[in-house]
């Protein structure tokens, strides 16, 4: 049920009751919000920004008209005399916006989009503040960028007080770009980041960044009640849950969606959707309704989409915590719409090729990854703009673990002509037909498919750098996705898989419906594991050092006891640290009879010599035999055999093939 309080804090009840009064009295709603915030619980940040929006779609003009009522609560200890809002659609207004400049993009006049505020009213005093609106550019001073507005209030919002404002606005939707807009050649609309969205007030200051090419979003939790009016033949999907029956009038139909405890709202509309709903449940987890909006040409993929969502609900639920929302909507977009592979609270966009082989896991990978963002974004809502790795990296790590569990350890990389691997998706496609997977595939274990891009950008930017300041798009993907997944897999190697699971489960439980930081994540890691991990986070998150351990040499001689005739073999293994990062690494000396001697090198010095005395001659030495450090940049030098005269040749051939493989995998990723 929408209004069920099961499993939630009782203090939220006044906030939910406020929803009943939105349509008649924003002032009453604001008073109830104050009551909710005054309650003792400090564990969540729900109920700060609550929206009531009525929006009408005009497909002929690719536009919307809307009225928004925002009830916002000032949770800080200081009064504020101005409000800051995101106007994301203005990123597509011209070629000179910050988004377009940074991305090196151009957008034709016919494809452009924008948002105009028609009227802005402070409902406390019924004052029209439209003339008080000012465009500001706090990040880069680009006067052509109008993605943030500041509204000067005539009466400040006191500490712990609330304000309700009414905003009338119009939007011209762009041709689908950056996961929003209309699809050419199809009647399909995906409407995201579409309304005036208030920034986040932190410690009395506004956190409200412009729309940049390489970064995503940050906003407060609340309740959304949205009425969406579209032509009568259109099917709608949206965040939250559909309430009541759609209302038809004068050739249109209005859908009402309500979403609680979310920090964003997106919707989609098309007359072509094939809509199907199934329900999934497991003992110990709540029942979840899955709504699939499928393209007609992908009708044969329904079972695969549902199976992927079912898999994600199961493993994320058991590993980290139950999915608390009653519904998840999965949108399968047409090929002409660049809106696939994106997350919104209780709604995700997936996507696949028009022709998908059974073993080509495109729909599964995308669907599970985007569902994972319901945890690392929708509920654990860190600042994606400032610390993108904290959701993208954690989610990439979690997705990889689910894929391994559900589909086996090797699911991600394809090869051409049975020889050359390429990254994750087809190297090329024609009319939606994936070429590479038809020719053949080669399995590469997660997360090694993340290495190629990381190797290209290993020293360019640290993970902790703001995405908008990254060197280029490749570097942004490296510090948001690829390197963090490798780092988290390496952290798993340090802590152990079970302890890593405990860390993430604790982190989720403590920070769902909150805004954690990287420092919060580090504190959870240290508290749960009982280990000082400052050395790890300082090097891997804040630095650009690399990991590269190698076996330099292995030599031995035999000693014979003259009295007994017994032989002892003295083996010397020299290991080197060729990268800057210092960390422990396992060393194994394997003997001719199949037995082995294990030890650990602390990895602090640039090299070290280890001496072993055994009764059996040595066979080979290997560092990180079990793959606890997948971020090691060169595995070709991690082992060395005693007797093979060809080992140097094989080692260098292996290096050459490895580098060539990395180049091809990177090219395949960019294709």
Beta strands, then each sheet from edge to edge (+ up, - down):
strand 1: 49-58
strand 2: 63-73
strand 3: 80-86
strand 4: 114-122
strand 5: 127-128
strand 6: 133-135
strand 7: 148-157
strand 8: 162-172
strand 9: 181-182
strand 10: 188-191
strand 11: 197-198
strand 12: 200-202
strand 13: 205-207
strand 14: 222-231
strand 15: 235-238
strand 16: 241-242
strand 17: 247-249
strand 18: 252-262
strand 19: 267-270
strand 20: 274-280
strand 21: 288-294
strand 22: 327-331
strand 23: 342-344
strand 24: 347-349
strand 25: 414-416
strand 26: 420-422
strand 27: 429-430
strand 28: 433-434
strand 29: 549-560
strand 30: 567-577
strand 31: 585-591
strand 32: 596-601
strand 33: 607-614
strand 34: 618-623
strand 35: 639-641
sheet 1: 5+ 4- 8+ 2- 1+ 14+ 18- 16+
sheet 2: 5+ 4- 8+ 2- 1+ 14+ 18- 17+
sheet 3: 6+ 7- 3+ 11-
sheet 4: 9+ 10- 19+ 15-
sheet 5: 12+ 13-
sheet 6: 20+ 21- 22- 24- 23+
sheet 7: 25+ 26-
sheet 8: 27+ 28-
sheet 9: 29+ 30- 33+
sheet 10: 32+ 31- 34+ 35-
end
